[in-house]
Amino acid sequence: MTDILRIDAHVHSSPFDDIKYRGSGAAYVRRMRKAGIHAVALLAPGEACRKAVGKFGDFVIPVPMYYLNRLPREDLRGDIERQLDWGCRAIKFTAPLHPYSHEIYWPLYQLLVDRGALAVFHTGYLWFGGTEPQIPPIEITHMRGAHVDAVARRFPTLRILMSHFSNPWWEEAWKVMWNRPNVYADMSGHTAIFRSMTMWAETFAPDGRLMEDALSKLVFASDESYLHTGEHKFGEWVDFYQRLLDRINAPERIRKLVWAGNAKKLYGIR
């Protein structure tokens, strides 16, 4: 796997709010790059992002993450500005109390436009492992690709990455990324790889006709945990993307975009 430049555009640390890896950061990076991952976009709280960059250098692309149901709205803008001032190139949004397209969030999107930053949206189903009711409850329909489409129309110069391909509204995600020039998507998460490869092949190459406008905006990502042990579990995701690209006979120029080119463009990596 070492002959292909890959950037995993959606990863987490474990535990979620800290970087527990105690070994040499430089040695870890060398090991990961030898295994086939050149860099990762870490979606985590701002402090964890800073700690990860301090330990692993440019292997980590910091992406501070914001639960829109937790922080008071008046605190969000200032905090996001501080993260961008520090050098972050992207912000992740998830768990909104209102649909992503609601005007209450427009000032945040405008801030990213003004600063030239990427907006990463969790789309579709959001995992919940708790035993207590969520208060207020999170509506996964607020995170459908259709709402990202509305954001893209309102902010046509805002670069957008839809995480998880709007699971289970796959067709909706494909339509949005195909039609909206500023919207890209990844298939990270533990659902896409369990769906039929025939379904995915038909999504990007219906009846064998390659839909390059959509496929050229697909981004390799896993949603796996990094930065906590010397182990890695991205192999099944590499295999999944590889099988899809082979199945639909994707040309080499598009494969390079999927594996790393699109992530470099979205995250502003030279």
Backbone torsions as a table, in degrees:
resi	resn	phi	psi	omega
1	MET	NA	3.4	-171.4
2	THR	-85.4	-8.8	-175.1
3	ASP	-89.0	1.0	-179.0
4	ILE	-120.1	131.0	175.6
5	LEU	-76.6	120.6	-179.5
6	ARG	-127.7	139.9	170.4
7	ILE	-121.9	121.0	176.8
8	ASP	-82.5	107.6	-168.8
9	ALA	-84.5	6.3	179.8
10	HIS	-158.1	98.3	178.2
11	VAL	-135.5	167.7	177.4
12	HIS	-130.1	167.3	171.5
13	SER	-100.0	170.7	179.7
14	SER	-144.0	123.8	-2.2
15	PRO	-65.0	166.2	-164.5
16	PHE	-61.8	-30.1	-173.1
17	ASP	-108.4	19.0	-178.9
18	ASP	-154.1	164.3	177.0
19	ILE	-114.3	104.0	-171.4
20	LYS	-94.3	-4.1	-176.7
21	TYR	-63.4	125.3	-174.0
22	ARG	-104.6	-7.5	-179.3
23	GLY	-81.9	-169.2	179.1
24	SER	-71.8	123.7	178.1
25	GLY	-62.8	-40.7	-179.7
26	ALA	-63.9	-40.4	179.4
27	ALA	-66.1	-39.7	177.8
28	TYR	-60.9	-45.5	-179.1
29	VAL	-62.6	-44.0	178.2
30	ARG	-59.8	-41.4	-179.4
31	ARG	-65.2	-42.1	-178.7
32	MET	-69.4	-40.9	179.9
33	ARG	-68.0	-34.2	175.0
34	LYS	-65.5	-33.2	179.6
35	ALA	-77.9	-12.7	174.6
36	GLY	118.7	6.0	177.9
37	ILE	-116.2	113.5	-175.9
38	HIS	-81.2	-34.8	-179.3
39	ALA	-157.9	163.9	177.9
40	VAL	-136.4	145.1	171.5
41	ALA	-93.3	113.1	-176.9
42	LEU	-92.3	115.6	177.5
43	LEU	-98.7	106.7	-172.8
44	ALA	-161.5	169.7	174.5
45	PRO	-55.4	152.4	-174.7
46	GLY	-54.7	-41.4	-178.4
47	GLU	-65.4	-38.8	177.4
48	ALA	-65.6	-38.1	177.6
49	CYS	-60.9	-43.9	-178.9
50	ARG	-64.9	-42.7	179.9
51	LYS	-63.5	-39.8	-179.1
52	ALA	-65.9	-42.9	178.6
53	VAL	-63.9	-39.2	178.8
54	GLY	-62.3	-32.8	-176.8
55	LYS	-92.4	-36.2	-172.7
56	PHE	-113.4	1.5	174.8
57	GLY	62.4	-143.0	-174.7
58	ASP	-76.9	5.5	169.6
59	PHE	-66.7	-26.9	-177.5
60	VAL	-104.4	127.2	170.3
61	ILE	-99.7	111.3	-174.1
62	PRO	-77.8	128.9	179.2
63	VAL	-131.8	89.1	178.5
64	PRO	-58.0	139.5	-173.9
65	MET	-113.2	139.4	-177.5
66	TYR	-126.8	121.9	171.4
67	TYR	-83.8	111.8	-174.3
68	LEU	-73.4	-5.0	176.4
69	ASN	-97.7	0.2	-173.5
70	ARG	-109.5	-50.4	-174.6
71	LEU	-86.4	140.6	174.0
72	PRO	-58.2	140.6	-176.0
73	ARG	-56.4	-35.9	-176.0
74	GLU	-68.9	-16.6	179.1
75	ASP	-89.3	-19.5	-170.6
76	LEU	-67.9	-50.4	-173.7
77	ARG	-59.2	-48.4	-179.3
78	GLY	-61.7	-40.2	-179.4
79	ASP	-67.9	-41.3	177.7
80	ILE	-63.6	-41.0	177.8
81	GLU	-59.1	-39.6	179.2
82	ARG	-64.8	-38.6	178.8
83	GLN	-66.9	-40.0	178.8
84	LEU	-68.9	-37.8	176.9
85	ASP	-62.0	-34.6	179.6
86	TRP	-69.0	-24.7	177.5
87	GLY	127.9	4.2	178.6
88	CYS	-68.0	142.7	-177.6
89	ARG	-103.7	-2.9	-175.8
90	ALA	-155.2	157.4	176.8
91	ILE	-132.2	137.1	178.9
92	LYS	-103.7	132.9	176.6
93	PHE	-114.4	141.0	177.7
94	THR	-155.5	165.2	173.5
95	ALA	52.0	54.8	-179.6
96	PRO	-76.2	148.2	173.8
97	LEU	-75.7	-24.3	178.3
98	HIS	-123.4	164.0	174.7
99	PRO	-55.1	147.4	178.9
100	TYR	-52.7	-29.4	-176.1
101	SER	-79.7	-5.8	-176.7
102	HIS	-63.8	140.7	-175.7
103	GLU	-64.6	-14.8	178.9
104	ILE	-63.2	-25.3	-179.3
105	TYR	-95.8	-4.8	-175.3
106	TRP	-57.3	-41.9	179.5
107	PRO	-58.5	-33.2	178.3
108	LEU	-67.8	-41.9	179.4
109	TYR	-67.2	-39.4	178.9
110	GLN	-63.5	-35.7	176.8
111	LEU	-60.0	-43.6	179.6
112	LEU	-66.7	-38.0	175.7
113	VAL	-59.9	-48.8	-177.4
114	ASP	-62.4	-31.8	-177.5
115	ARG	-96.6	-0.5	179.3
116	GLY	68.0	29.9	-177.1
117	ALA	-98.7	158.0	179.0
118	LEU	-86.0	139.2	172.4
119	ALA	-102.3	118.7	176.4
120	VAL	-103.5	121.4	-179.0
121	PHE	-109.9	127.7	164.6
122	HIS	-68.1	126.4	178.7
123	THR	-121.8	142.6	177.4
124	GLY	85.2	-151.0	-173.7
125	TYR	-62.1	138.1	176.8
126	LEU	-115.7	121.6	-177.7
127	TRP	-62.3	142.5	178.2
128	PHE	-136.9	116.4	-176.3
129	GLY	-107.8	6.6	-176.9
130	GLY	-82.6	167.2	177.8
131	THR	-104.4	-15.0	-179.9
132	GLU	-96.4	150.3	178.1
133	PRO	-61.4	142.5	175.8
134	GLN	-78.3	127.1	-179.5
135	ILE	-129.1	117.7	-7.7
136	PRO	-71.6	155.6	-177.6
137	PRO	-67.3	146.1	178.5
138	ILE	-92.3	125.5	178.8
139	GLU	-97.1	115.1	-178.6
140	ILE	-68.1	-21.0	177.8
141	THR	-67.5	-19.9	176.2
142	HIS	-69.6	-14.9	-174.8
143	MET	-112.4	20.2	178.6
144	ARG	-69.4	155.8	177.0
145	GLY	-58.1	-28.2	179.8
146	ALA	-60.2	-35.5	178.7
147	HIS	-72.5	-33.1	174.9
148	VAL	-65.8	-36.6	176.3
149	ASP	-59.3	-43.2	179.4
150	ALA	-64.2	-38.1	177.1
151	VAL	-64.5	-43.0	-179.0
152	ALA	-63.5	-35.2	177.6
153	ARG	-69.9	-39.7	-178.2
154	ARG	-73.4	-32.4	-178.2
155	PHE	-127.7	76.1	-172.5
156	PRO	-66.7	-14.4	177.9
157	THR	-102.2	3.6	177.2
158	LEU	-80.9	120.6	175.7
159	ARG	-74.3	131.5	-173.4
160	ILE	-130.5	136.2	171.4
161	LEU	-121.7	118.5	175.7
162	MET	-87.7	115.6	176.5
163	SER	-82.9	142.8	171.9
164	HIS	73.6	11.5	172.2
165	PHE	53.8	33.1	175.5
166	SER	56.2	35.4	178.5
167	ASN	-51.2	123.7	8.8
168	PRO	-99.5	16.1	-179.3
169	TRP	-92.1	63.4	-175.2
170	TRP	-59.4	-49.2	-176.0
171	GLU	-61.2	-36.3	178.3
172	GLU	-62.7	-44.1	179.2
173	ALA	-62.9	-44.0	179.8
174	TRP	-60.5	-42.7	-178.7
175	LYS	-63.9	-40.7	-178.3
176	VAL	-67.4	-46.7	-178.6
177	MET	-68.1	-29.5	179.0
178	TRP	-71.4	-39.7	-173.4
179	ASN	-91.9	-32.3	-174.6
180	ARG	-96.2	114.9	-176.0
181	PRO	-59.0	-27.6	-174.9
182	ASN	-96.3	9.9	-177.1
183	VAL	-114.6	128.0	174.5
184	TYR	-118.8	169.8	-178.0
185	ALA	-150.6	150.1	171.5
186	ASP	-121.0	166.4	-179.6
187	MET	-114.3	33.0	-179.5
188	SER	-68.2	162.3	179.9
189	GLY	109.1	167.4	-172.6
190	HIS	-99.6	48.0	174.5
191	THR	-131.7	-47.0	-174.8
192	ALA	-55.7	-41.2	-175.8
193	ILE	-69.7	-13.3	179.2
194	PHE	-96.6	-4.4	177.0
195	ARG	-86.0	161.0	-176.8
196	SER	-60.7	133.3	175.4
197	MET	-64.8	-27.7	175.9
198	THR	-62.6	-40.1	178.1
199	MET	-61.0	-45.5	-179.0
200	TRP	-68.5	-37.6	178.2
201	ALA	-63.0	-39.3	178.5
202	GLU	-71.1	-26.3	177.8
203	THR	-65.9	-45.0	-174.9
204	PHE	-99.2	-13.8	178.6
205	ALA	-146.2	67.8	-178.3
206	PRO	-60.2	128.0	-177.7
207	ASP	54.3	30.1	177.0
208	GLY	83.1	1.9	-178.9
209	ARG	-94.7	109.5	-173.8
210	LEU	-67.3	125.4	177.1
211	MET	-94.0	82.5	-172.9
212	GLU	-63.9	-32.1	-178.5
213	ASP	-61.2	-33.4	178.0
214	ALA	-86.2	-48.0	-176.4
215	LEU	-60.6	-34.1	-177.9
216	SER	-69.5	-5.3	178.9
217	LYS	-115.5	13.9	174.8
218	LEU	-81.2	143.1	-175.5
219	VAL	-124.1	129.9	176.5
220	PHE	-68.8	128.9	178.5
221	ALA	-161.6	152.7	-174.9
222	SER	-117.6	-37.1	-171.5
223	ASP	74.7	18.3	178.2
224	GLU	-84.8	168.8	177.6
225	SER	-94.2	133.2	175.9
226	TYR	-123.5	177.8	165.9
227	LEU	68.1	19.0	179.6
228	HIS	-124.8	-25.7	173.5
229	THR	-141.9	179.6	176.7
230	GLY	-81.1	-2.8	-177.7
231	GLU	-88.9	163.1	176.2
232	HIS	-148.1	149.6	-176.6
233	LYS	-126.6	26.7	-176.8
234	PHE	-81.4	-6.1	-174.5
235	GLY	-56.9	-41.2	-178.9
236	GLU	-67.9	-26.9	177.6
237	TRP	-75.8	-38.8	173.4
238	VAL	-60.2	-44.6	179.6
239	ASP	-61.8	-42.5	-179.1
240	PHE	-61.9	-50.8	179.1
241	TYR	-63.0	-40.5	-179.4
242	GLN	-62.6	-43.9	-180.0
243	ARG	-63.9	-37.8	178.3
244	LEU	-65.3	-48.6	-178.6
245	LEU	-62.9	-37.0	177.7
246	ASP	-70.3	-41.5	-176.9
247	ARG	-59.6	-38.1	-176.3
248	ILE	-100.8	9.3	176.8
249	ASN	55.0	49.4	179.5
250	ALA	-65.9	134.2	178.3
251	PRO	-67.2	158.4	-174.8
252	GLU	-59.3	-38.7	-178.1
253	ARG	-62.8	-34.0	178.3
254	ILE	-77.3	-37.2	177.3
255	ARG	-57.9	-40.5	179.2
256	LYS	-64.5	-35.7	176.3
257	LEU	-65.2	-44.4	-177.4
258	VAL	-64.8	-47.2	-174.8
259	TRP	-69.2	-37.5	-175.3
260	ALA	-153.3	-32.8	-172.9
261	GLY	-58.2	-43.6	-179.6
262	ASN	-68.2	-39.8	178.1
263	ALA	-64.0	-41.1	178.0
264	LYS	-60.3	-42.3	-179.7
265	LYS	-66.9	-48.1	-175.9
266	LEU	-66.9	-40.8	-176.3
267	TYR	-91.6	3.4	176.2
268	GLY	67.7	40.0	-178.9
269	ILE	-96.8	129.9	177.4
270	ARG	-80.2	NA	NA
